[in-house]
Amino acid sequence: MQISNYITDLLYRYDCVILPKFGAFISKRIPAKLDSSQQVIVPPSKQIMFNEQITNNDGLLTNYIAVKEHINFEAANEVLENFIDDLRKEIAEHTYFNFPKIGNFSMNKEGKLLFVPNTERNYLKEAFGLSNVAAIEINRPPVKEVESAASLVSEDRENNSEKTTIPFGKYAASFALLLGIGGYVFWNQYKTNEAELYTETSRLVQEHIQEASFAIDIQNPLPSITLNVTDALPEKNEKFFHIIAGAFREEENADKLIRRLTRKGFAPAYLGTNKFGLHQVAYKSFTNKLEAVRFLAKIKREQNKSAWILTK
């Protein structure tokens, strides 16, 4: 039997896997980052940590062992307890224990338990199959300054003005006489063309107005269409977080727990069977995760230390 393999399977799906009376493996999401020392981009991942303070049996690992080994809950719990006893002995004798694909446990000189996670495996499902990507520096050539077109034109005019000089004084009288005669002839021609252009423009405008008056009646209009819009928004008050009071192989035991919790003043709910075939009963369900965590803390303190949160 490979208990470490079962723990590995659960770490892909859950954020916390508890070994009763020993501690808990907790996963923390790490975003993608740039490793400048190795010049690579590391994809997002889930970092595995260990907490000795969380030791209450939430039934998650025990249920999984029972399903995989085809045994009942009590037998699976006994198997798990024997594994933890052997784990403690191994660490005490050799001050070292290796969890394949998870990490290594060791004991320091002060007798404190240390855990070093295995960083070669990524437990984040969204990043499955992703590997490090080389971060190659891009060297761009320097941008040359381009002179503006205005400066080039100005420079060209200055050069031309230096090369040529027009003798205006020599031709001033002749130019004034020609300008007066040409202006008079141009003005008369301009007024004649303007009158003809105005007459032709008025005629074209009237023709377009008459044509437009007959274009209102459309013989073949476009067919009408009908759109049916359905409301596909999810329910705002849907409850995803359930405080589990117990999970049973027999439905009769789940019914007994519901009756017992009802007598205590709770409003329990039957959540059906999970993929392990266990009938689940919840103290209460919530839409807000923070409210669910607060209620769980109260239940653990006052009612049931083995209660846990199911997210679905």
MOTA-V133387 format. One record per residue. N is the residue number from 1. PSI is psi as a letter, one per 30 degrees, with the letter a starting at -180 (999 if undefined). OMEGA is omega in degrees with one decimal (none if undefined). Layout:
<<N:PSI:OMEGA> <N:PSI:OMEGA>>
//
This chain:
<<1:k:-178.2> <2:i:-179.8> <3:e:-179.1> <4:e:177.1> <5:e:178.4> <6:e:178.2> <7:e:178.2> <8:e:179.1> <9:e:-176.5> <10:f:-179.6> <11:f:175.9> <12:f:-172.6> <13:f:-175.5> <14:l:180.0> <15:f:-177.6> <16:k:176.3> <17:j:-172.7> <18:k:167.8> <19:j:-173.4> <20:k:178.0> <21:g:178.9> <22:e:-179.2> <23:a:-175.8> <24:k:170.4> <25:k:-177.4> <26:k:-179.8> <27:k:179.4> <28:k:-178.5> <29:k:178.5> <30:k:-179.7> <31:l:176.5> <32:k:-176.8> <33:l:177.8> <34:k:175.5> <35:j:-175.6> <36:f:-179.3> <37:e:179.1> <38:f:178.9> <39:h:177.3> <40:l:173.4> <41:j:-176.8> <42:k:-179.0> <43:l:177.2> <44:l:-175.7> <45:l:173.1> <46:j:179.8> <47:k:-178.9> <48:k:175.9> <49:l:179.8> <50:k:-179.1> <51:j:-179.5> <52:f:-175.1> <53:f:-178.1> <54:j:-174.1> <55:f:-178.1> <56:k:-178.5> <57:j:177.5> <58:f:176.3> <59:f:-176.4> <60:e:-178.9> <61:e:179.7> <62:e:178.1> <63:e:-179.0> <64:e:176.5> <65:e:-179.2> <66:e:179.8> <67:e:-176.8> <68:e:-177.9> <69:f:178.8> <70:h:177.6> <71:l:-179.6> <72:l:-174.7> <73:e:-178.0> <74:e:179.0> <75:e:178.8> <76:e:178.2> <77:e:178.0> <78:e:177.2> <79:e:-179.5> <80:e:178.1> <81:e:177.7> <82:e:178.9> <83:e:-179.5> <84:e:176.2> <85:e:177.8> <86:e:178.6> <87:e:178.7> <88:e:-179.6> <89:e:-179.5> <90:e:179.5> <91:e:-179.5> <92:e:-177.4> <93:e:-174.0> <94:f:-177.1> <95:g:-178.0> <96:k:173.1> <97:k:-177.5> <98:k:170.0> <99:j:-179.0> <100:k:176.9> <101:f:-177.7> <102:e:-179.0> <103:a:-176.6> <104:k:172.5> <105:k:176.2> <106:l:-179.6> <107:k:179.0> <108:a:-175.6> <109:f:178.7> <110:g:179.8> <111:g:179.9> <112:k:-178.5> <113:k:-180.0> <114:k:179.7> <115:k:176.8> <116:j:-176.2> <117:l:173.8> <118:j:-176.0> <119:f:-178.3> <120:f:-177.8> <121:k:179.4> <122:j:-176.8> <123:g:177.3> <124:j:-176.4> <125:e:-177.6> <126:f:-178.1> <127:g:-177.8> <128:k:178.1> <129:f:-179.9> <130:k:178.8> <131:l:179.4> <132:k:179.5> <133:k:-179.7> <134:k:178.2> <135:j:-176.2> <136:k:179.8> <137:k:-179.9> <138:j:178.0> <139:j:-180.0> <140:k:177.2> <141:l:179.7> <142:k:-178.7> <143:k:178.9> <144:k:178.7> <145:k:-178.7> <146:k:179.1> <147:k:-178.4> <148:l:179.7> <149:e:-178.8> <150:e:-179.5> <151:e:178.5> <152:e:179.4> <153:e:-179.8> <154:e:179.2> <155:e:-179.5> <156:e:178.9> <157:e:179.7> <158:e:179.0> <159:e:-179.6> <160:e:-179.2> <161:f:179.3> <162:e:-175.4> <163:e:-173.2> <164:k:175.8> <165:k:-175.2> <166:k:179.3> <167:i:-176.5> <168:e:-176.6> <169:e:-177.8> <170:e:-173.9> <171:g:-173.3> <172:e:-176.3> <173:e:-179.1> <174:e:-178.8> <175:e:179.6> <176:e:179.3> <177:e:179.3> <178:e:-179.9> <179:e:-180.0> <180:e:179.9> <181:e:-179.5> <182:e:180.0> <183:e:179.8> <184:e:-179.9> <185:e:-179.5> <186:e:-178.3> <187:e:178.0> <188:e:179.3> <189:e:-179.9> <190:e:-179.7> <191:e:179.2> <192:e:179.9> <193:e:-179.3> <194:e:179.8> <195:e:178.7> <196:e:179.8> <197:e:179.7> <198:e:-179.7> <199:e:-179.6> <200:e:180.0> <201:e:178.9> <202:e:179.4> <203:e:-180.0> <204:e:179.4> <205:e:179.7> <206:e:178.5> <207:e:-180.0> <208:e:178.9> <209:e:178.9> <210:e:178.2> <211:e:-178.6> <212:e:-178.4> <213:f:179.3> <214:g:-176.9> <215:g:-176.8> <216:e:-176.2> <217:j:-179.6> <218:k:-175.0> <219:e:-175.4> <220:i:179.8> <221:l:178.7> <222:k:178.0> <223:k:178.7> <224:l:178.4> <225:l:179.7> <226:k:-179.8> <227:k:175.7> <228:j:-178.8> <229:k:179.6> <230:k:179.3> <231:j:-178.1> <232:g:-179.6> <233:k:179.8> <234:l:176.8> <235:k:-178.4> <236:f:-175.3> <237:g:-179.9> <238:k:-174.7> <239:k:-176.7> <240:f:-172.7> <241:j:-174.5> <242:k:177.6> <243:j:-172.9> <244:k:177.0> <245:f:179.2> <246:l:177.6> <247:k:-170.7> <248:k:175.7> <249:e:-179.6> <250:k:-179.4> <251:f:179.9> <252:e:178.7> <253:e:176.8> <254:e:177.8> <255:e:179.3> <256:e:179.7> <257:e:178.3> <258:e:178.7> <259:e:-178.6> <260:e:179.4> <261:e:177.9> <262:e:178.0> <263:f:179.5> <264:f:177.4> <265:g:177.9> <266:l:174.0> <267:i:-173.5> <268:l:179.7> <269:k:175.2> <270:k:-174.7> <271:g:-179.6> <272:a:-178.9> <273:k:174.9> <274:a:-176.9> <275:f:175.0> <276:g:178.8> <277:g:-178.5> <278:k:179.2> <279:k:-172.7> <280:k:178.7> <281:k:-178.1> <282:k:171.8> <283:e:-174.7> <284:l:179.0> <285:k:-174.0> <286:l:171.6> <287:f:-176.8> <288:k:-176.6> <289:e:-178.8> <290:e:177.5> <291:e:179.0> <292:e:-179.9> <293:e:178.4> <294:e:179.8> <295:e:178.9> <296:e:179.1> <297:e:178.8> <298:e:179.1> <299:e:179.5> <300:e:-177.8> <301:e:-171.5> <302:f:-170.8> <303:d:-167.8> <304:j:-179.6> <305:f:-178.1> <306:g:179.2> <307:l:-178.5> <308:l:-177.4> <309:k:172.5> <310:k:178.1> <311:k:179.4> <312:999:none>>
//
